[in-house]
């Protein structure tokens, strides 16, 4: 697949996830799961968690980091870029640039298609 077709993590996002995997024993042996769940003020919420692989998951590999994405989320987040922002201490964390989002809320964590 072309790298711009699926979900892309920036180097900052990869580094942030790798740091957690290296320092938190609770996530040992798990993969980063990127997901979309119903909720929030705009209809969908982004979710990042550490989880085990499900048999129908898509897997994306970045420099040894494995990311799993369920088929429903895959379709909703095609072309999305996930970044980790540290420049603003009040809004430090993961951000999603989703070309499929038609509406977003002020917090940036909820969107609609």
N, C-alpha and C positions, 0 to 999 in steps of 0.2 A: 504494500500500500504506500501511497505517497504520504510524506510526513504531514502535509497540510490537510489531509483528508480526515484524519482521526483526531483524537484528543491529544494535545501537546502540552507537556510540562516544560517550563523554562528551566534554565540551569539553577536559578535561585530556588524554585519549587523543589527540584530534585534534591538539592543540597539540604533543604529544610527537612524533607522526608527521610533522607539517609541519616541525618543527625539523630532524629527520633529513633529510628530503627537501631542505631548503634548504642544509644544510651538508655533506652527504656526496655527492661527485660520483659514487660507484659506483652510486648508486640513481637517478641522473638519468633521467627519462623512464619510470620504473617506477611501479607501483601497489602499495599495501599489499595483501598477500594474507592473508586470515584463513583458517586451515585447521585441520582435525582430522586427526590421524594416529594409527594404532594404536601402542600402546606405553604405557610408564609402568606404575606398579604397579596402576592401576585400569582399564586397558583402552584409554583414549584420552589423547592429549596435545594441548594447544592449540599452534598454531604461527602466528607472525606473521613475514612475510618481505616483501621487495620483489621483485616479479615482473612479467612481462608478462601481458597478458590472454589467456586461452584462449577459444576460440569458445563454449564452453558455460557460461562463468562468469556469475554474477549480479554486477551492479555496484550499489554503494550510493554515493551522493554526499553528502558533508558539506562545505559551505562550500568547494567547489573541490577537496577531497580525494576521490579515487576509490579505492574499496575493492573488490577482487574476491574472490569466494567461489565455490568449486566447488559443484556441485549436491549432492554427498554431505555436505559440511560444512554447507551451507545448511539441510538438514533436521535436522541434529544441533544446530545452534546457534540455531534460531528463538527469538526472545525474549531472547537473551543480551545482557548489557550488558558492554562492555569499557571498563575505566577505567585510568587511569595514576595510581598512588599514589606520593606523595613524602613523606608524613608520617612514615613509618617508614624510617630510613636502612638498616636491615637487610633490608627487604622492598620496596625501591623498585622500581617497574616496573609492567608491565601486569597487571591482574587480570581475571578472567572471572566474572561472576555468571550462571550458566547454569541456567535453570529445568528443563532436561531432564536434568541430572546426578542420578543416583540415589545414586551413591557418589562420594566424593572422597578423595584422599590428603592427607597432612599438608602437602605443599608447595603445594597448590592448583593445580598445573599438570597433574594427571592426574585423570581421572574415568571413570565408567562409566555406562551408560544402563540 
